Amino acid sequence: MKILDKIGTIEIRVRGKSGNNDLNPENYDIKHIVSILQNVEDLLYPNNRKDRPIITYDIEAGSVKHIFKTSMQYVIGFSAVLMQVQSTNSIDFLDLKTSRAIESIHNLSQQKNYSFEISTSVNPDLSLHIDANTKFIKTKDIWVDAEFYMYGILKDAGGKNKANIHIDTDDYGYLAFETGQDFLMNQEENLLYKRYGVRASGKQNIETGEIDTKSLKLIELINYDPIFDKDYLDKLIKKASGNWEGVNVDDYMTEFRGNYE
């Protein structure tokens, strides 16, 4: 197989008007280009992005065509998502970031009376149509306040308008946690490139367990040292051993397990 055969294409075609003129790359505002660019990564790679393949971009005439090229493996997966959305006329089955990306395109279609056709090189005849009259809005899920513990390396801290830290977590990829400026101003030592435990608050879907990663706020940054500390463990055992005085461990375990073979 040629290297080029491993690259697939996604096309997002936009039709509409700019004043009295049909849309084309010459009259298509840059803020709408930015909106598409911000959403396409969530469409293709909604989860861990740090190891994702490169996405390249071009814009072409034909009204306006946004052309994205990336690994064929992910284009095949995205084509299957398009097919399912089209056949069910629903985005409820999608994870949060992917459904939000489609909702964002839907909102733009309503605001500007644009229509969008999303297709892939896997099946060019299959396209997802979004316009002001379609109803691609995720049914409201039940999200609750929750508390999370995560671990990873702190890679960035700051922010012009909203202070945050960025942690490359072990289980969830690269995440931002809102901190507030006071937290960062009061740090006496450099936080960067050190491993921490993070205690954070955020929203979690009670049905799927999905975490809304955009809602995360730092509660506590915990110094994390995974090295086995025998002295510390011995102290904990000694502290707890008093609670087991006079208890026959064998009898206790038999009672705990129940009478079965």
TILO-675255 format. One record per residue (C-alpha): z, x, y. Coordinates in Angstrom, 1 decimal, padded with zeros to 4 digits, always signed. Layout:
{node {Z X Y}} ...
END
This chain:
{node {+000.0 +000.0 +000.0}} {node {-000.9 +001.3 +003.5}} {node {+001.9 +001.8 +006.0}} {node {+000.3 -000.8 +008.2}} {node {+000.6 -003.4 +005.4}} {node {+004.3 -003.1 +005.7}} {node {+004.2 -004.4 +009.3}} {node {+004.1 -008.1 +010.0}} {node {+003.5 -010.0 +013.2}} {node {+005.2 -012.9 +014.9}} {node {+003.4 -014.8 +017.7}} {node {+005.1 -017.1 +020.2}} {node {+002.3 -018.8 +022.2}} {node {+003.2 -020.6 +025.4}} {node {+001.1 -023.3 +027.0}} {node {+001.8 -025.0 +030.4}} {node {+001.1 -024.8 +034.1}} {node {+002.0 -022.5 +036.9}} {node {+001.4 -024.8 +039.9}} {node {-002.1 -026.2 +039.4}} {node {-003.2 -023.3 +037.2}} {node {-003.0 -022.9 +033.4}} {node {-000.5 -020.3 +032.3}} {node {-001.8 -016.8 +031.7}} {node {-000.2 -013.4 +031.7}} {node {-001.0 -013.0 +035.4}} {node {+001.1 -016.0 +036.6}} {node {+003.8 -016.0 +033.9}} {node {+007.1 -015.1 +035.5}} {node {+008.9 -012.1 +034.2}} {node {+012.2 -014.0 +033.8}} {node {+010.6 -016.1 +031.2}} {node {+009.4 -013.0 +029.4}} {node {+012.9 -011.6 +029.5}} {node {+014.2 -014.9 +028.0}} {node {+011.8 -014.6 +025.0}} {node {+012.7 -010.9 +024.5}} {node {+016.4 -011.7 +024.5}} {node {+016.0 -014.4 +021.9}} {node {+013.5 -012.8 +019.5}} {node {+016.1 -010.3 +018.2}} {node {+018.5 -013.2 +017.3}} {node {+015.6 -015.0 +015.6}} {node {+014.8 -012.0 +013.4}} {node {+018.1 -010.2 +013.0}} {node {+021.0 -012.5 +013.8}} {node {+023.6 -010.5 +011.9}} {node {+024.1 -006.7 +011.7}} {node {+021.6 -005.2 +014.0}} {node {+022.5 -001.5 +013.9}} {node {+020.2 -000.7 +011.0}} {node {+017.4 -003.1 +011.9}} {node {+013.8 -001.9 +012.0}} {node {+012.0 -001.3 +015.3}} {node {+010.4 -004.4 +017.0}} {node {+007.4 -003.7 +019.2}} {node {+006.0 -006.1 +021.8}} {node {+002.8 -007.0 +023.6}} {node {+001.6 -009.9 +025.8}} {node {-001.9 -011.3 +025.5}} {node {-004.0 -014.0 +027.1}} {node {-004.7 -017.3 +025.4}} {node {-002.4 -019.2 +027.6}} {node {+000.4 -016.6 +027.1}} {node {+000.9 -015.0 +023.7}} {node {+004.0 -013.0 +023.0}} {node {+003.2 -010.6 +020.1}} {node {+006.0 -009.0 +018.1}} {node {+005.6 -006.5 +015.2}} {node {+008.3 -005.4 +012.8}} {node {+009.0 -004.9 +009.1}} {node {+007.0 -007.3 +006.9}} {node {+010.1 -007.9 +004.8}} {node {+011.8 -009.6 +007.8}} {node {+008.7 -011.4 +008.9}} {node {+008.4 -013.0 +005.5}} {node {+012.0 -014.1 +005.7}} {node {+011.4 -015.5 +009.2}} {node {+008.3 -017.3 +008.0}} {node {+010.5 -019.1 +005.4}} {node {+012.9 -020.1 +008.1}} {node {+010.1 -021.6 +010.2}} {node {+008.9 -023.6 +007.2}} {node {+012.3 -025.0 +006.5}} {node {+012.9 -025.9 +010.2}} {node {+009.5 -027.6 +010.3}} {node {+009.9 -029.5 +007.0}} {node {+013.5 -030.7 +007.9}} {node {+013.0 -031.1 +011.6}} {node {+016.5 -029.6 +011.9}} {node {+018.2 -026.4 +012.8}} {node {+021.6 -027.3 +011.5}} {node {+021.2 -025.0 +008.5}} {node {+020.7 -021.9 +010.6}} {node {+023.4 -019.5 +011.6}} {node {+024.8 -019.6 +015.1}} {node {+022.6 -016.9 +016.8}} {node {+019.4 -018.1 +015.3}} {node {+020.0 -021.8 +016.2}} {node {+021.0 -020.7 +019.8}} {node {+017.8 -018.8 +020.1}} {node {+015.7 -021.8 +019.2}} {node {+017.8 -024.0 +021.5}} {node {+017.2 -021.6 +024.3}} {node {+013.4 -021.8 +023.8}} {node {+013.8 -025.6 +023.6}} {node {+015.7 -025.6 +026.9}} {node {+013.0 -023.6 +028.6}} {node {+010.3 -026.1 +027.4}} {node {+012.3 -028.9 +029.0}} {node {+012.9 -027.0 +032.3}} {node {+009.3 -025.9 +032.8}} {node {+007.4 -028.5 +030.6}} {node {+006.1 -025.6 +028.5}} {node {+005.1 -026.0 +024.9}} {node {+005.7 -023.2 +022.3}} {node {+003.9 -022.4 +019.0}} {node {+005.8 -019.9 +016.8}} {node {+003.8 -018.5 +013.9}} {node {+003.7 -015.4 +011.7}} {node {+001.0 -013.2 +010.0}} {node {+002.4 -014.3 +006.6}} {node {+001.1 -017.8 +007.1}} {node {-000.9 -018.2 +010.3}} {node {-001.6 -021.8 +009.6}} {node {+002.1 -022.7 +009.6}} {node {+003.6 -022.9 +013.1}} {node {+006.7 -024.4 +014.6}} {node {+006.0 -026.5 +017.7}} {node {+008.6 -026.9 +020.4}} {node {+008.1 -028.9 +023.6}} {node {+010.1 -031.1 +026.0}} {node {+010.0 -034.0 +023.5}} {node {+011.1 -032.2 +020.3}} {node {+014.8 -032.4 +019.3}} {node {+015.7 -029.0 +018.0}} {node {+019.4 -029.2 +019.0}} {node {+022.1 -028.2 +016.6}} {node {+024.5 -030.9 +015.6}} {node {+027.8 -030.2 +017.1}} {node {+029.9 -028.2 +014.7}} {node {+033.7 -028.1 +014.7}} {node {+034.8 -024.8 +016.2}} {node {+038.5 -023.9 +016.4}} {node {+040.5 -021.1 +018.0}} {node {+041.2 -018.3 +015.5}} {node {+042.6 -014.8 +015.3}} {node {+040.8 -011.9 +013.6}} {node {+041.5 -008.4 +012.5}} {node {+038.6 -006.0 +012.5}} {node {+038.2 -002.2 +012.1}} {node {+035.6 +000.2 +013.5}} {node {+034.7 +002.9 +016.0}} {node {+035.0 +002.2 +019.8}} {node {+031.5 +003.1 +021.2}} {node {+031.6 +001.8 +024.8}} {node {+034.0 +000.4 +027.4}} {node {+033.5 -001.0 +030.9}} {node {+031.1 -003.5 +032.4}} {node {+030.2 -004.4 +036.0}} {node {+031.1 -008.0 +036.1}} {node {+033.0 -008.6 +032.8}} {node {+035.1 -005.7 +031.4}} {node {+034.8 -005.3 +027.6}} {node {+034.8 -002.8 +024.8}} {node {+032.2 -002.4 +022.1}} {node {+033.3 -001.7 +018.6}} {node {+030.9 -000.7 +015.7}} {node {+032.9 -002.7 +013.1}} {node {+032.9 -002.1 +009.4}} {node {+032.1 -005.7 +008.4}} {node {+030.4 -007.4 +011.4}} {node {+028.3 -004.7 +013.0}} {node {+028.3 -003.9 +016.8}} {node {+030.5 -006.4 +018.7}} {node {+031.7 -006.8 +022.2}} {node {+035.3 -007.8 +023.0}} {node {+036.3 -009.1 +026.4}} {node {+039.3 -007.1 +027.7}} {node {+039.8 -007.5 +031.4}} {node {+039.7 -004.6 +033.9}} {node {+043.5 -004.1 +033.9}} {node {+043.5 -003.1 +030.2}} {node {+040.9 -000.4 +030.8}} {node {+042.5 +000.8 +034.0}} {node {+045.8 +001.4 +032.3}} {node {+044.5 +003.6 +029.5}} {node {+045.7 +007.1 +029.9}} {node {+043.6 +008.6 +027.3}} {node {+039.9 +008.5 +026.3}} {node {+039.3 +005.6 +023.9}} {node {+035.7 +006.4 +023.0}} {node {+034.5 +007.4 +019.5}} {node {+037.9 +006.8 +017.9}} {node {+038.6 +004.5 +015.0}} {node {+040.8 +001.4 +015.8}} {node {+042.0 -001.8 +014.4}} {node {+041.2 -004.7 +016.6}} {node {+043.2 -007.9 +016.9}} {node {+041.1 -010.5 +018.7}} {node {+040.9 -014.2 +019.4}} {node {+037.7 -016.2 +019.2}} {node {+036.0 -019.3 +017.8}} {node {+035.4 -019.9 +014.1}} {node {+033.5 -022.7 +012.4}} {node {+036.0 -024.5 +010.1}} {node {+033.2 -025.6 +007.7}} {node {+031.2 -022.3 +007.3}} {node {+033.8 -019.7 +008.4}} {node {+031.2 -018.3 +010.8}} {node {+032.6 -016.4 +013.8}} {node {+031.2 -016.9 +017.3}} {node {+030.9 -013.3 +018.2}} {node {+030.2 -014.1 +021.9}} {node {+033.7 -015.6 +022.2}} {node {+035.7 -012.6 +021.1}} {node {+038.6 -011.5 +023.4}} {node {+040.8 -008.5 +022.7}} {node {+044.5 -009.2 +022.0}} {node {+045.5 -005.8 +020.8}} {node {+043.9 -002.4 +020.1}} {node {+045.7 -000.8 +017.1}} {node {+045.7 +002.9 +016.4}} {node {+044.2 +003.1 +012.9}} {node {+044.8 +006.0 +010.5}} {node {+043.6 +005.2 +007.0}} {node {+045.1 +008.4 +005.5}} {node {+047.7 +007.7 +002.8}} {node {+051.2 +008.3 +004.1}} {node {+053.6 +008.8 +001.1}} {node {+056.7 +009.2 +003.2}} {node {+056.0 +005.9 +005.1}} {node {+055.5 +004.1 +001.8}} {node {+058.7 +005.5 +000.3}} {node {+060.6 +004.3 +003.3}} {node {+059.2 +000.8 +002.9}} {node {+060.1 +000.8 -000.8}} {node {+063.6 +002.0 -000.1}} {node {+064.0 -000.7 +002.6}} {node {+062.9 -003.5 +000.3}} {node {+064.7 -002.3 -002.8}} {node {+068.0 -003.8 -001.7}} {node {+066.5 -007.3 -002.0}} {node {+066.0 -006.7 -005.7}} {node {+069.6 -005.7 -006.5}} {node {+070.8 -007.6 -009.6}} {node {+067.4 -009.0 -010.4}} {node {+066.0 -008.4 -013.9}} {node {+062.4 -007.6 -013.2}} {node {+061.2 -008.5 -016.7}} {node {+062.9 -011.9 -016.7}} {node {+061.6 -012.6 -013.2}} {node {+058.0 -011.8 -014.1}} {node {+058.2 -014.0 -017.2}} {node {+059.5 -016.9 -015.2}} {node {+056.9 -016.3 -012.5}} {node {+054.0 -016.2 -014.9}} {node {+055.1 -019.2 -016.9}} {node {+055.3 -019.6 -020.7}} {node {+051.8 -018.9 -021.9}} {node {+050.2 -016.3 -024.0}} 
END
